[in-house]
């Protein structure tokens, strides 16, 4: 399978909540890291090896009654794949997680995923920064004055 096909197969397996199918796409010593700007996202952590990755997927599927990944964009550069997705989740107790935007970065070697890094951000973009304070027009004069040369 090509890199895009592997990434598509991973997201199809995750959408189907099939941890076994997802795990089959990973190399036995793969690394999966999940980061969040908020720091308290339930998926955050580092998972080493296919068994730990499969267990992490199984735990997520068990925790969330609703878990929807909407792939918005896929960019492939040889063995590297970037996937932008929106994630909606509702826990089994009915608590809804804030809708998140996530960037997924996959590295593929010999037809298996060896690295899978995910970065979550709240879907609501931060408030825009205020415009910078106006600056004085710069002077075109050179700020260093040299004494006149002796004659």
GROMACS elastic network, one bead per residue, 0.5 to 0.9 nm:
[ bonds ]
;  ai    aj funct       b0    kb
    1     4     6  0.81177   500
    1     5     6  0.58701   500
    1     6     6  0.62329   500
    1   111     6  0.62165   500
    2     5     6  0.52743   500
    2     6     6  0.63159   500
    2     7     6  0.88038   500
    2    78     6  0.87839   500
    2    79     6  0.84864   500
    2   111     6  0.72463   500
    3     6     6  0.51758   500
    3     7     6  0.62881   500
    3     8     6  0.86136   500
    3    76     6  0.71734   500
    3    77     6  0.85879   500
    3    78     6  0.70038   500
    3    79     6  0.59590   500
    3    80     6  0.72200   500
    3    81     6  0.68667   500
    3   106     6  0.88404   500
    3   107     6  0.85364   500
    3   108     6  0.66209   500
    3   109     6  0.89689   500
    3   111     6  0.75507   500
    3   112     6  0.89120   500
    3   113     6  0.89804   500
    4     7     6  0.51477   500
    4     8     6  0.60765   500
    4     9     6  0.85213   500
    4    74     6  0.79629   500
    4    75     6  0.83089   500
    4    76     6  0.65176   500
    4    81     6  0.70185   500
    5     8     6  0.50138   500
    5     9     6  0.59991   500
    5    10     6  0.85547   500
    6     9     6  0.50277   500
    6    10     6  0.61876   500
    6    11     6  0.87707   500
    6    25     6  0.70512   500
    6   108     6  0.83319   500
    6   111     6  0.76019   500
    6   112     6  0.77456   500
    6   113     6  0.79129   500
    7    10     6  0.50894   500
    7    11     6  0.63741   500
    7    12     6  0.85794   500
    7    25     6  0.88906   500
    7    74     6  0.87461   500
    7    81     6  0.72076   500
    7    82     6  0.88669   500
    7    83     6  0.81707   500
    7   106     6  0.75411   500
    7   113     6  0.86037   500
    8    11     6  0.52528   500
    8    12     6  0.60438   500
    8    13     6  0.85692   500
    9    12     6  0.50076   500
    9    13     6  0.60988   500
    9    14     6  0.85897   500
    9    21     6  0.85123   500
    9    22     6  0.75985   500
    9    25     6  0.79811   500
   10    13     6  0.51525   500
   10    14     6  0.61965   500
   10    15     6  0.85815   500
   10    21     6  0.78233   500
   10    22     6  0.53141   500
   10    23     6  0.84683   500
   10    25     6  0.69268   500
   11    15     6  0.59748   500
   11    16     6  0.84567   500
   11    22     6  0.80010   500
   11    69     6  0.76918   500
   11    70     6  0.89994   500
   11    71     6  0.80064   500
   12    15     6  0.50867   500
   12    16     6  0.61763   500
   12    17     6  0.85878   500
   12    18     6  0.86769   500
   12    22     6  0.83661   500
   13    16     6  0.50354   500
   13    17     6  0.61161   500
   13    18     6  0.51303   500
   13    19     6  0.69815   500
   13    20     6  0.83004   500
   13    21     6  0.57911   500
   13    22     6  0.52424   500
   14    18     6  0.59128   500
   14    19     6  0.68709   500
   14    21     6  0.83972   500
   14    22     6  0.65078   500
   14    57     6  0.79789   500
   14    61     6  0.88994   500
   14    67     6  0.89659   500
   14    68     6  0.88087   500
   14    69     6  0.78988   500
   15    18     6  0.76702   500
   15    67     6  0.76925   500
   15    68     6  0.65284   500
   15    69     6  0.63573   500
   15    70     6  0.87304   500
   16    19     6  0.86730   500
   17    20     6  0.89986   500
   17    21     6  0.89682   500
   17    22     6  0.87190   500
   17    57     6  0.81349   500
   17    58     6  0.81143   500
   17    61     6  0.62589   500
   17    67     6  0.84020   500
   18    21     6  0.54988   500
   18    22     6  0.63377   500
   18    23     6  0.86888   500
   18    57     6  0.83590   500
   18    58     6  0.81754   500
   18    61     6  0.86253   500
   19    22     6  0.50508   500
   19    23     6  0.59661   500
   19    24     6  0.86513   500
   19    53     6  0.87369   500
   19    54     6  0.56176   500
   19    55     6  0.78626   500
   19    56     6  0.86754   500
   19    57     6  0.55975   500
   19    58     6  0.58006   500
   19    61     6  0.82885   500
   20    23     6  0.50844   500
   20    24     6  0.63146   500
   20    54     6  0.67292   500
   20    57     6  0.89559   500
   20    58     6  0.87184   500
   21    24     6  0.52911   500
   21    25     6  0.71034   500
   22    25     6  0.56425   500
   22    26     6  0.74612   500
   22    54     6  0.74578   500
   22    57     6  0.83712   500
   23    26     6  0.54635   500
   23    27     6  0.84641   500
   23    28     6  0.89462   500
   23    50     6  0.61545   500
   23    51     6  0.77553   500
   23    53     6  0.69620   500
   23    54     6  0.54031   500
   23    57     6  0.86307   500
   24    27     6  0.78984   500
   24    28     6  0.89350   500
   24    50     6  0.82003   500
   24   112     6  0.83515   500
   25   111     6  0.79204   500
   25   112     6  0.54571   500
   25   113     6  0.60790   500
   26    29     6  0.80168   500
   26    30     6  0.61229   500
   26    31     6  0.88576   500
   26    49     6  0.84785   500
   26    50     6  0.61848   500
   26    53     6  0.86126   500
   26   108     6  0.86876   500
   26   111     6  0.86965   500
   26   112     6  0.50298   500
   26   114     6  0.62297   500
   26   115     6  0.83917   500
   27    30     6  0.50927   500
   27    31     6  0.87781   500
   27    49     6  0.76847   500
   27    50     6  0.66146   500
   27   108     6  0.88723   500
   27   109     6  0.83910   500
   27   110     6  0.88962   500
   27   111     6  0.85819   500
   27   112     6  0.51595   500
   27   113     6  0.57064   500
   27   114     6  0.55030   500
   27   115     6  0.87930   500
   28    49     6  0.55193   500
   28    51     6  0.77847   500
   28   112     6  0.89047   500
   28   114     6  0.82708   500
   29    48     6  0.66303   500
   29    50     6  0.61886   500
   29    51     6  0.89951   500
   29   114     6  0.71132   500
   30    47     6  0.83952   500
   30    48     6  0.61699   500
   30    50     6  0.60366   500
   30    53     6  0.82047   500
   30   112     6  0.86680   500
   30   113     6  0.66803   500
   30   115     6  0.56655   500
   30   116     6  0.78838   500
   31    46     6  0.73646   500
   31    47     6  0.58495   500
   31    49     6  0.60185   500
   31    50     6  0.78973   500
   31    53     6  0.78005   500
   31   113     6  0.86832   500
   31   114     6  0.62164   500
   31   116     6  0.63481   500
   31   117     6  0.81102   500
   32    45     6  0.82238   500
   32    46     6  0.58795   500
   32    47     6  0.50680   500
   32    48     6  0.64904   500
   32    49     6  0.81582   500
   32    50     6  0.89397   500
   32    52     6  0.88698   500
   32    53     6  0.66191   500
   32   114     6  0.83282   500
   32   115     6  0.58654   500
   32   117     6  0.56607   500
   32   118     6  0.79393   500
   33    44     6  0.74259   500
   33    45     6  0.58375   500
   33    47     6  0.61998   500
   33    48     6  0.85379   500
   33   115     6  0.81049   500
   33   116     6  0.64486   500
   33   118     6  0.63090   500
   33   119     6  0.85937   500
   34    41     6  0.89802   500
   34    43     6  0.63804   500
   34    45     6  0.52911   500
   34    46     6  0.63940   500
   34    47     6  0.86057   500
   34   116     6  0.83985   500
   34   117     6  0.58527   500
   34   119     6  0.60449   500
   34   120     6  0.77248   500
   35    38     6  0.87964   500
   35    39     6  0.71514   500
   35    41     6  0.79861   500
   35    43     6  0.79866   500
   35    44     6  0.53343   500
   35    45     6  0.69709   500
   35    46     6  0.87805   500
   35   117     6  0.78681   500
   35   118     6  0.61019   500
   35   120     6  0.61672   500
   35   121     6  0.89477   500
   36    40     6  0.70300   500
   36    41     6  0.60319   500
   36    43     6  0.85272   500
   36    44     6  0.65640   500
   36   102     6  0.89798   500
   36   118     6  0.83564   500
   36   119     6  0.57058   500
   36   121     6  0.62106   500
   36   122     6  0.88299   500
   37    40     6  0.82984   500
   37    41     6  0.84967   500
   37   119     6  0.78303   500
   37   120     6  0.66262   500
   37   121     6  0.58752   500
   37   122     6  0.80911   500
   38    41     6  0.67156   500
   38   120     6  0.84282   500
   38   121     6  0.75700   500
   38   122     6  0.81942   500
   39    42     6  0.89666   500
   39    44     6  0.73491   500
   40    43     6  0.84665   500
   40    44     6  0.71623   500
   41    44     6  0.56221   500
   41    97     6  0.88895   500
   41   120     6  0.79457   500
   42    45     6  0.86481   500
   42    60     6  0.83734   500
   43    56     6  0.80587   500
   43    60     6  0.73941   500
   44   118     6  0.89016   500
   44   120     6  0.89205   500
   46    53     6  0.89447   500
   47    50     6  0.83453   500
   47    51     6  0.88310   500
   47    52     6  0.55275   500
   47    53     6  0.56547   500
   47    56     6  0.75988   500
   48    51     6  0.80199   500
   48    52     6  0.59638   500
   48    53     6  0.68709   500
   49    52     6  0.55602   500
   49    53     6  0.63421   500
   49    54     6  0.87684   500
   50    54     6  0.60333   500
   50    55     6  0.85036   500
   51    54     6  0.51572   500
   51    55     6  0.61378   500
   51    56     6  0.86108   500
   52    55     6  0.50182   500
   52    56     6  0.61335   500
   52    57     6  0.87124   500
   53    56     6  0.50650   500
   53    57     6  0.63556   500
   53    58     6  0.86715   500
   54    57     6  0.51448   500
   54    58     6  0.61681   500
   54    59     6  0.86068   500
   55    59     6  0.60530   500
   55    60     6  0.85824   500
   56    59     6  0.51077   500
   56    60     6  0.62563   500
   56    61     6  0.87005   500
   57    60     6  0.51269   500
   57    61     6  0.62293   500
   57    62     6  0.86130   500
   58    61     6  0.51222   500
   58    62     6  0.61144   500
   58    63     6  0.85763   500
   59    62     6  0.50646   500
   59    63     6  0.60626   500
   59    64     6  0.86597   500
   60    63     6  0.51140   500
   60    64     6  0.61551   500
   60    67     6  0.84816   500
   61    64     6  0.54964   500
   61    65     6  0.73372   500
   61    66     6  0.84136   500
   61    67     6  0.74429   500
   62    65     6  0.73439   500
   62    91     6  0.89551   500
   62    92     6  0.82076   500
   63    90     6  0.86983   500
   63    91     6  0.58638   500
   63    92     6  0.61635   500
   63    93     6  0.89254   500
   64    67     6  0.60387   500
   64    89     6  0.63914   500
   64    90     6  0.55623   500
   64    92     6  0.53968   500
   64    93     6  0.86394   500
   64    94     6  0.89307   500
   65    89     6  0.75779   500
   65    90     6  0.57970   500
   65    91     6  0.54683   500
   65    93     6  0.84480   500
   65    94     6  0.81275   500
   66    88     6  0.74657   500
   66    89     6  0.51982   500
   66    91     6  0.68890   500
   66    92     6  0.79702   500
   67    87     6  0.71775   500
   67    88     6  0.57744   500
   67    90     6  0.66481   500
   67    91     6  0.85346   500
   68    86     6  0.79711   500
   68    87     6  0.56766   500
   68    88     6  0.51008   500
   68    89     6  0.63462   500
   69    85     6  0.63066   500
   69    86     6  0.57449   500
   69    88     6  0.66843   500
   69    89     6  0.88184   500
   70    84     6  0.85732   500
   70    85     6  0.52674   500
   70    86     6  0.50624   500
   70    87     6  0.64914   500
   70    88     6  0.84302   500
   71    74     6  0.76365   500
   71    83     6  0.69450   500
   71    84     6  0.61002   500
   71    86     6  0.65837   500
   71    87     6  0.88863   500
   72    83     6  0.74906   500
   72    84     6  0.54934   500
   72    85     6  0.51997   500
   72    86     6  0.71959   500
   73    82     6  0.80563   500
   73    83     6  0.57111   500
   73    84     6  0.51022   500
   73    85     6  0.70630   500
   74    81     6  0.70583   500
   74    82     6  0.57310   500
   74    84     6  0.65134   500
   74    85     6  0.89498   500
   75    80     6  0.84024   500
   75    81     6  0.57239   500
   75    82     6  0.51269   500
   75    83     6  0.65157   500
   75    84     6  0.87463   500
   76    79     6  0.75026   500
   76    80     6  0.59520   500
   76    82     6  0.64793   500
   76    83     6  0.87569   500
   77    80     6  0.51861   500
   77    81     6  0.62512   500
   77    82     6  0.85012   500
   78    81     6  0.77012   500
   78   108     6  0.87111   500
   79   106     6  0.80792   500
   79   107     6  0.57312   500
   79   108     6  0.50164   500
   79   109     6  0.66644   500
   80   105     6  0.72000   500
   80   106     6  0.56930   500
   80   108     6  0.63510   500
   81   104     6  0.79904   500
   81   105     6  0.57564   500
   81   106     6  0.51013   500
   81   107     6  0.65736   500
   81   108     6  0.81251   500
   82   103     6  0.69077   500
   82   104     6  0.56295   500
   82   106     6  0.64845   500
   83   102     6  0.81426   500
   83   103     6  0.57583   500
   83   105     6  0.64815   500
   83   106     6  0.82876   500
   84   101     6  0.73557   500
   84   102     6  0.59017   500
   84   104     6  0.63474   500
   84   105     6  0.89373   500
   85   100     6  0.84337   500
   85   101     6  0.59302   500
   85   102     6  0.53399   500
   85   103     6  0.64566   500
   85   104     6  0.77397   500
   86    99     6  0.71581   500
   86   100     6  0.57475   500
   86   102     6  0.61182   500
   86   103     6  0.88417   500
   86   123     6  0.76844   500
   87    98     6  0.87713   500
   87    99     6  0.58657   500
   87   100     6  0.51500   500
   87   101     6  0.62155   500
   87   102     6  0.70876   500
   87   120     6  0.89151   500
   87   123     6  0.88159   500
   88    96     6  0.82056   500
   88    97     6  0.70647   500
   88    98     6  0.72933   500
   88    99     6  0.50070   500
   88   100     6  0.67114   500
   89    95     6  0.87153   500
   89    96     6  0.60830   500
   89    97     6  0.55666   500
   89    98     6  0.77252   500
   89    99     6  0.72436   500
   89   100     6  0.89479   500
   90    93     6  0.80431   500
   90    94     6  0.59605   500
   90    95     6  0.57117   500
   90    97     6  0.60355   500
   91    94     6  0.52885   500
   91    95     6  0.52305   500
   91    96     6  0.61337   500
   91    97     6  0.75583   500
   92    95     6  0.73176   500
   93    96     6  0.88474   500
   96    99     6  0.84472   500
   97   100     6  0.81911   500
   98   122     6  0.67942   500
   98   123     6  0.76424   500
   98   124     6  0.89458   500
   99   121     6  0.89210   500
   99   122     6  0.64378   500
   99   123     6  0.56203   500
   99   124     6  0.80832   500
  100   120     6  0.63143   500
  100   121     6  0.55907   500
  100   124     6  0.79663   500
  101   119     6  0.83357   500
  101   120     6  0.58562   500
  101   121     6  0.52416   500
  101   122     6  0.59698   500
  101   124     6  0.86134   500
  102   118     6  0.65400   500
  102   119     6  0.53760   500
  102   121     6  0.60851   500
  102   122     6  0.84791   500
  102   123     6  0.85828   500
  103   117     6  0.81320   500
  103   118     6  0.56434   500
  103   119     6  0.52233   500
  103   120     6  0.67049   500
  103   121     6  0.85373   500
  104   116     6  0.69225   500
  104   117     6  0.57043   500
  104   119     6  0.65565   500
  104   120     6  0.88097   500
  105   115     6  0.77260   500
  105   116     6  0.56698   500
  105   117     6  0.51073   500
  105   118     6  0.63573   500
  105   119     6  0.86075   500
  106   113     6  0.65765   500
  106   114     6  0.75687   500
  106   115     6  0.55598   500
  106   117     6  0.65548   500
  106   118     6  0.88077   500
  107   112     6  0.84528   500
  107   113     6  0.58116   500
  107   114     6  0.57386   500
  107   115     6  0.50478   500
  107   116     6  0.66427   500
  107   117     6  0.88960   500
  108   111     6  0.62524   500
  108   112     6  0.53951   500
  108   114     6  0.56451   500
  108   115     6  0.71865   500
  109   112     6  0.54910   500
  109   113     6  0.64578   500
  109   114     6  0.64966   500
  110   113     6  0.84675   500
  113   116     6  0.69918   500
  120   123     6  0.88878   500
  121   124     6  0.83984   500
  121   125     6  0.85100   500
  122   125     6  0.69151   500
  122   126     6  0.86102   500
  124   127     6  0.88395   500
  125   128     6  0.83704   500
  126   129     6  0.85716   500
  127   130     6  0.89890   500
  128   131     6  0.87790   500
  129   132     6  0.86009   500
  130   133     6  0.87524   500
  131   134     6  0.86615   500
  132   135     6  0.85037   500
  135   138     6  0.81948   500
  136   139     6  0.86705   500
  138   141     6  0.87378   500
  139   142     6  0.78065   500
  139   143     6  0.84551   500
  140   143     6  0.87113   500
  141   144     6  0.86959   500
  142   145     6  0.72908   500
  146   149     6  0.85037   500
  147   150     6  0.88721   500
  148   151     6  0.88452   500
